[in-house]
Amino acid sequence: MMKRRVWKGSALFLALLLGFSPLAVPKVQAAVAVDTAALCSVDFSIAGEFTELKEMPGGVKINLYQVASVDAQGSYQAVAPFESVDVSALHDSGTAAEVWAQRAADAVQLKDQAEIAKTGATDTEGKASMTDLATGLYLVTADEVQSKQYTYSFTPYLLALPNNYYQTTGSDDWIYDLTGEQTLSLKPEQSPRFGDLRIDKTLINQNITMGSKATFVFQVDIETPQGKKSQQTLALTFEEIGTKNSLVKGIPAGSKVTVTEIYSGAGYTLSAASTGTQTVTIVADTETPVSFENVHDGRVVGGYGVINNFTLDDNNLYTWKQLDDITETTLQ
């Protein structure tokens, strides 16, 4: 009798999709031969509540590359340019999921040399369908996509067509159409995108009677899209007229940032063209600017400002460090 086989990598994937424990996937066998002349189809769906992925213009692009053919007994034979990928054990139901994952990683290294067997993109419901696929083993990849706030990536994996789900259906039949309950899930990994805030400060004129230094202090209030709030205080010191800037790096994209000039220097005031408080939204991979402009107000006032930072030392005593003329910081 022909040994019954299940394509374990795909079976494990679908077991996770359908809510089964990976350890509960049985090592089943199929009594019937693979119809190698049959055409297969597969449906994909984005997993999770990532609404913006479903609304992404153009959808998520999915590519299928044929890594191997399959014979009537269920054995694989790697095809060009994937000949170096060891598919010899993948017909065995005892092959661990880790091996399938490693073979997928091996195939990814060669995919740029291969032709795409089938390509498609998810629709506004996060679904995609591919038809008229020859039997065999396929590498499934999905292109990385970006929203205004996040980057979404997808782990490549190997897909066997046809497959057998005796453990869920009780049938020895090979499944050539992975649709309906056998729809495959694309599982995205979400990572945040970041941008920078740039504070541009221009000093139009200055008081040279009481010394040339003038310090301007800014309060930066940050609220992320998730509602997390933080606050920083920055300073810029001028010894001559001109423009300087301070950069706050690593702010989550989409954050609302309010910058307030809380100290305008001894004897200085904001110009008529500048407001004391400005609010902006951080854009990913971009320096989002705010600008302030100051003039000398005619008063003769000595001195200039600093930002003081008090910290506890090892003896629980407060120590003081002057943080003057901060030009760059990173959001923690």
C-alpha positions as CSV (number, residue, x, y, z in Angstrom):
1,M,0.0,0.0,0.0
2,M,1.2,3.5,-0.8
3,K,2.2,5.3,2.3
4,R,-0.2,8.1,3.3
5,R,1.5,11.4,3.7
6,V,0.7,14.9,4.8
7,W,2.6,18.0,3.9
8,K,3.5,18.8,7.4
9,G,4.7,22.4,6.9
10,S,1.4,23.4,5.4
11,A,-0.6,21.2,7.8
12,L,1.1,22.8,10.7
13,F,0.3,26.2,9.3
14,L,-3.4,25.4,8.9
15,A,-3.5,23.8,12.3
16,L,-2.5,27.1,13.8
17,L,-5.0,28.9,11.5
18,L,-7.8,26.7,12.6
19,G,-6.9,26.8,16.3
20,F,-5.2,23.5,16.7
21,S,-2.1,23.0,18.8
22,P,1.0,22.3,16.6
23,L,1.7,19.3,18.8
24,A,-1.7,17.8,18.0
25,V,-1.0,17.6,14.3
26,P,-1.2,13.8,13.6
27,K,1.2,12.1,11.3
28,V,-1.4,10.8,8.8
29,Q,-1.0,9.1,5.5
30,A,-2.9,9.3,2.2
31,A,-4.0,6.2,0.4
32,V,-4.5,7.7,-3.0
33,A,-2.0,8.9,-5.5
34,V,-1.4,12.6,-6.3
35,D,-2.9,13.7,-9.6
36,T,0.1,15.5,-10.9
37,A,-1.8,16.8,-13.9
38,A,-4.4,18.6,-11.8
39,L,-4.5,22.3,-11.3
40,C,-4.7,23.8,-7.8
41,S,-5.9,27.0,-6.3
42,V,-5.4,28.8,-3.0
43,D,-7.0,31.7,-1.1
44,F,-5.1,34.0,1.2
45,S,-6.4,36.2,4.0
46,I,-4.7,38.7,6.2
47,A,-4.8,37.6,9.9
48,G,-5.5,39.9,12.8
49,E,-7.2,43.2,13.2
50,F,-4.9,45.3,11.0
51,T,-7.6,47.4,9.4
52,E,-5.2,49.7,7.7
53,L,-3.6,46.8,5.9
54,K,-6.9,46.0,4.3
55,E,-7.2,49.7,3.3
56,M,-3.7,49.8,1.8
57,P,-3.7,51.2,-1.8
58,G,-2.9,48.3,-4.1
59,G,-3.2,45.8,-1.3
60,V,-0.5,43.4,-0.1
61,K,1.4,41.8,-3.0
62,I,1.8,38.1,-2.8
63,N,4.2,36.1,-5.0
64,L,4.4,32.3,-5.5
65,Y,7.6,30.6,-6.7
66,Q,7.6,26.9,-7.6
67,V,10.5,25.3,-5.7
68,A,9.8,21.7,-6.6
69,S,7.6,19.4,-8.6
70,V,5.8,16.4,-7.0
71,D,5.3,12.9,-8.3
72,A,2.3,10.5,-7.8
73,Q,4.0,9.1,-4.7
74,G,4.3,12.5,-3.1
75,S,8.1,12.9,-3.5
76,Y,9.5,16.3,-4.4
77,Q,12.1,17.1,-7.0
78,A,13.6,20.6,-6.8
79,V,13.4,22.7,-10.0
80,A,15.7,25.5,-11.3
81,P,17.0,27.7,-9.7
82,F,16.2,25.9,-6.4
83,E,18.2,22.7,-7.1
84,S,20.4,23.4,-4.0
85,V,17.4,23.4,-1.7
86,D,17.2,20.1,0.1
87,V,13.5,19.0,-0.4
88,S,14.2,15.3,0.0
89,A,12.7,15.0,3.5
90,L,9.7,17.3,3.0
91,H,7.4,14.5,1.7
92,D,7.8,12.8,5.1
93,S,5.1,13.6,7.7
94,G,7.8,13.3,10.4
95,T,9.7,16.3,9.2
96,A,9.8,19.1,11.8
97,A,8.3,22.5,11.1
98,E,11.7,24.0,11.8
99,V,13.1,22.1,8.8
100,W,10.3,23.5,6.6
101,A,11.1,27.0,7.9
102,Q,14.8,26.5,7.1
103,R,14.1,25.2,3.6
104,A,11.9,28.3,3.0
105,A,14.7,30.5,4.1
106,D,17.1,28.7,1.7
107,A,14.6,29.2,-1.1
108,V,14.3,32.9,-0.4
109,Q,18.0,33.3,-1.1
110,L,17.4,32.1,-4.6
111,K,14.0,33.6,-5.5
112,D,15.5,36.6,-7.3
113,Q,16.9,34.1,-9.9
114,A,13.5,32.5,-10.5
115,E,10.4,33.5,-12.4
116,I,7.2,34.2,-10.4
117,A,4.7,31.4,-10.9
118,K,1.8,33.4,-9.8
119,T,1.2,36.9,-8.3
120,G,-1.7,38.6,-6.8
121,A,-2.7,41.3,-4.3
122,T,-5.2,41.4,-1.4
123,D,-8.4,43.3,-1.9
124,T,-10.3,45.7,0.4
125,E,-11.3,42.7,2.6
126,G,-7.7,41.6,2.9
127,K,-8.2,38.6,0.6
128,A,-6.5,37.3,-2.5
129,S,-7.1,34.2,-4.7
130,M,-4.7,32.4,-7.1
131,T,-5.8,29.7,-9.5
132,D,-4.4,27.4,-12.2
133,L,-1.4,26.4,-10.2
134,A,0.5,23.2,-11.1
135,T,1.0,20.7,-8.4
136,G,4.3,21.0,-6.4
137,L,6.0,22.9,-3.7
138,Y,5.8,26.7,-3.6
139,L,7.6,29.5,-1.8
140,V,5.1,32.1,-0.6
141,T,6.3,35.6,-0.1
142,A,4.4,38.9,0.6
143,D,6.0,42.3,0.0
144,E,6.7,44.6,2.9
145,V,4.2,47.5,3.1
146,Q,4.2,50.7,5.0
147,S,1.4,52.9,6.4
148,K,2.0,56.4,7.8
149,Q,2.8,54.9,11.2
150,Y,3.9,51.3,10.7
151,T,5.9,48.9,8.6
152,Y,4.3,45.4,8.0
153,S,6.5,42.4,7.0
154,F,5.5,38.8,6.4
155,T,7.5,35.6,7.0
156,P,8.0,33.5,3.8
157,Y,6.9,29.9,4.0
158,L,6.6,26.8,1.8
159,L,3.2,25.6,0.6
160,A,2.5,22.1,-0.7
161,L,-0.1,21.7,-3.5
162,P,-2.1,19.5,-3.1
163,N,-2.4,18.9,0.6
164,N,-4.1,16.4,2.8
165,Y,-6.0,17.2,6.0
166,Y,-7.0,13.8,7.3
167,Q,-6.6,15.1,10.9
168,T,-9.4,17.6,10.4
169,T,-11.6,16.1,7.7
170,G,-11.1,12.3,8.2
171,S,-10.7,11.9,4.5
172,D,-7.7,10.5,2.6
173,D,-8.4,12.7,-0.4
174,W,-5.8,15.2,-1.5
175,I,-7.1,18.8,-1.4
176,Y,-6.2,20.7,-4.6
177,D,-8.2,23.8,-3.8
178,L,-7.2,25.5,-0.5
179,T,-10.2,27.7,-0.1
180,G,-13.0,28.1,2.4
181,E,-11.9,26.5,5.7
182,Q,-8.5,25.8,4.2
183,T,-7.8,29.5,3.3
184,L,-4.2,30.4,4.2
185,S,-3.5,33.2,6.6
186,L,-0.9,35.9,6.0
187,K,0.4,36.8,9.4
188,P,1.9,40.3,9.5
189,E,4.6,41.6,11.9
190,Q,4.0,45.2,12.8
191,S,6.8,47.6,13.6
192,P,6.6,51.3,14.3
193,R,8.0,54.0,12.0
194,F,9.8,57.1,13.4
195,G,10.5,60.6,12.5
196,D,12.3,63.6,13.9
197,L,11.4,67.1,15.2
198,R,13.6,70.0,14.2
199,I,13.3,73.3,16.1
200,D,14.7,76.2,14.0
201,K,15.6,79.3,16.0
202,T,16.5,82.6,14.3
203,L,17.9,85.6,16.2
204,I,17.3,88.8,14.2
205,N,19.4,91.1,16.3
206,Q,21.1,91.1,19.7
207,N,22.1,93.0,22.8
208,I,25.8,93.6,22.7
209,T,25.8,96.0,25.7
210,M,25.7,93.4,28.4
211,G,27.4,90.5,26.6
212,S,26.7,88.5,23.5
213,K,25.2,85.3,24.9
214,A,21.4,84.7,24.7
215,T,19.7,81.4,25.6
216,F,16.2,80.3,24.5
217,V,14.4,77.4,26.2
218,F,11.7,75.2,24.6
219,Q,9.3,72.7,26.1
220,V,8.5,69.8,23.9
221,D,5.3,67.9,24.7
222,I,4.8,64.6,22.8
223,E,1.6,62.5,22.5
224,T,1.9,59.2,20.5
225,P,-1.0,57.8,18.5
226,Q,-1.4,55.3,21.3
227,G,-1.9,58.2,23.8
228,K,1.5,57.9,25.5
229,K,2.8,61.2,26.7
230,S,6.3,62.6,27.3
231,Q,8.0,65.9,27.8
232,Q,11.4,67.3,27.1
233,T,13.1,70.6,27.7
234,L,15.7,71.9,25.2
235,A,17.8,75.0,24.9
236,L,19.7,76.9,22.2
237,T,22.3,79.6,23.1
238,F,23.4,82.3,20.6
239,E,26.6,84.3,20.7
240,E,25.7,86.1,17.4
241,I,22.8,86.6,15.2
242,G,21.7,83.9,12.8
243,T,19.8,80.6,12.8
244,K,20.5,77.4,14.9
245,N,18.5,74.3,15.3
246,S,17.8,71.5,17.8
247,L,16.8,68.0,16.7
248,V,14.7,65.5,18.7
249,K,15.1,62.1,17.1
250,G,13.1,58.9,17.2
251,I,9.6,60.2,17.7
252,P,6.9,57.6,16.7
253,A,5.3,58.7,13.4
254,G,1.8,60.2,13.8
255,S,2.7,61.7,17.2
256,K,1.3,65.1,18.0
257,V,4.1,67.4,19.2
258,T,3.6,70.8,20.8
259,V,6.6,73.0,21.1
260,T,6.5,76.1,23.4
261,E,9.2,78.7,23.8
262,I,9.1,79.0,27.6
263,Y,12.0,81.4,28.0
264,S,12.9,83.9,25.3
265,G,16.3,85.1,26.7
266,A,17.2,88.1,28.8
267,G,16.0,91.2,26.9
268,Y,14.6,89.3,23.9
269,T,11.0,88.7,22.7
270,L,9.4,86.7,19.9
271,S,9.0,88.7,16.7
272,A,5.6,89.6,15.3
273,A,6.1,86.8,12.7
274,S,6.5,84.1,15.3
275,T,4.1,82.4,17.7
276,G,5.2,81.1,21.1
277,T,3.5,77.7,20.8
278,Q,3.3,75.5,17.7
279,T,1.8,72.0,17.2
280,V,2.8,69.6,14.4
281,T,2.3,65.9,13.5
282,I,5.5,63.8,13.0
283,V,6.0,62.3,9.6
284,A,7.9,59.0,9.2
285,D,11.5,59.2,8.0
286,T,11.3,63.0,7.9
287,E,12.4,66.0,9.9
288,T,9.3,67.9,10.8
289,P,10.2,71.6,11.4
290,V,8.9,74.3,13.7
291,S,10.4,77.7,13.7
292,F,10.8,80.6,16.1
293,E,12.2,84.1,15.6
294,N,13.4,86.5,18.2
295,V,14.4,90.1,18.4
296,H,16.0,92.3,21.1
297,D,13.3,94.3,22.8
298,G,15.5,97.3,23.7
299,R,15.9,96.4,27.4
300,V,19.4,96.3,28.9
301,V,19.3,93.0,30.8
302,G,22.4,91.1,31.7
303,G,22.9,87.3,31.9
304,Y,21.7,84.4,29.9
305,G,19.8,81.2,30.7
306,V,20.8,77.5,31.2
307,I,18.9,74.3,31.8
308,N,19.7,72.6,35.1
309,N,19.6,68.9,35.5
310,F,19.5,67.6,39.1
311,T,20.2,63.9,39.8
312,L,20.8,61.8,42.9
313,D,24.3,60.5,43.3
314,D,25.4,57.3,45.1
315,N,25.1,59.0,48.5
316,N,21.5,60.2,47.8
317,L,22.7,63.7,47.4
318,Y,21.6,66.0,44.6
319,T,24.3,66.8,42.1
320,W,23.9,69.5,39.4
321,K,25.0,69.4,35.8
322,Q,24.5,72.3,33.4
323,L,22.9,71.2,30.1
324,D,23.5,74.3,28.0
325,D,22.9,74.6,24.2
326,I,21.4,71.1,23.6
327,T,21.4,70.6,19.9
328,E,20.3,66.9,19.6
329,T,18.5,64.4,21.7
330,T,16.8,61.1,21.2
331,L,13.3,60.2,22.5
332,Q,13.6,57.3,25.0
